[in-house]
Every structure is written in structure tokens, then in C-alpha cells.
Amino acid sequence: MKQFSSQAICLLQKIPAGRVATYGDIATLAGNPRGARQVSRLLSSSAGKYNLPWHRVVNREGKVSPRSSGEHLWQRQLLEEEGIVFDAGGCIDFTRFGWDGS
């Protein structure tokens, strides 16, 4: 496995309940600030294999990215069950719920 993917998986596994990170945050922390799409693909292909908390990764606007499968509704529900609050526009406050990798 490539170093970036290994780093990203390690970081994703560390996102605690009640916190979120963006695809770009994980990519930057894993050593590739332009690797947000790689993180997205990694989650799509490996979330189950590595038991990754895929639901704790959101887009840079602090929103759950819509999916044609409707999985975004489940993602929001899982986040709300962890105590994460969405504003009227569907955004998460990163100052309150963001995870910085520490």
C-alpha cells in the first residue's frame, strides 16, 4: 500500500466520535494537500475493510456530500447520533466539531 494511503487510513481511524474532518484535512495531514479526491476514493473502496468511520468525513463547506444512493441521509443521522449539530443550512461548525488530527 502506498504511504499516502497508509497515512490516510491511520488518520481516518483516529477521528473520534462527535468530531468531523474534511477530505482535504485528511489529505493534508497524510502529506498531500491536493489529495482530497484520493481520500474520497479510499473511503469508498476501503471503509469496510479497515473499519473506517466514513461518516465523520465531510466536505470543505462542513456539509455532508449528497449521494444518489441516499447514503448522505444515513451519514447525517449517524453524525447527529454522535451529538454533531447541523445549522439551518446543513453545515457543521468546525470550531465546535472539527478534528485537527491531534
C-alpha positions, -999 to +999 in steps of 0.1 A: +000+000+000+013+035-008+025+057+020-002+083+014-030+057+017-015+041+048-012+075+065-048+085+055-062+052+068-043+057+101-057+092+104-092+082+095-092+056+122-084+082+147-113+106+141-131+104+174-169+102+178-185+136+179-159+151+156-155+155+118-127+162+094-128+172+057-114+151+029-089+179+024-079+179+061-071+142+059-052+146+027-031+174+040-023+156+073-014+125+052+011+146+032-008+155+000-027+188+003-042+181-031-054+146-023-089+151-012-103+130-040-079+102-032-093+103+004-128+101-010-119+071-032-101+054-003-132+057+018-154+043-009-132+013-015-118+006+019-142+018+047-154-016+055-121-034+051-103-011+076-134-002+097-131+035+089-155+060+104-165+072+069-195+092+083-171+115+101-156+129+069-175+159+053-168+183+025-149+216+030-181+235+035-189+214+065-217+196+048-225+160+041-220+155+003-252+143-013-251+109-030-276+094-054-278+063-032-293+084-003-264+073+019-259+110+028-291+109+049-277+080+069-244+098+073-262+128+087-282+106+111-250+089+123-234+122+130-264+136+148-264+104+170-229+113+180-240+148+191-230+168+160-253+197+153-261+210+118-272+246+113-303+256+092-281+254+060-269+219+068-234+229+079-213+217+108-194+243+129-157+232+125-147+253+155-170+232+177-169+198+160-138+198+138-109+174+144-074+187+137-056+154+138-043+156+174 
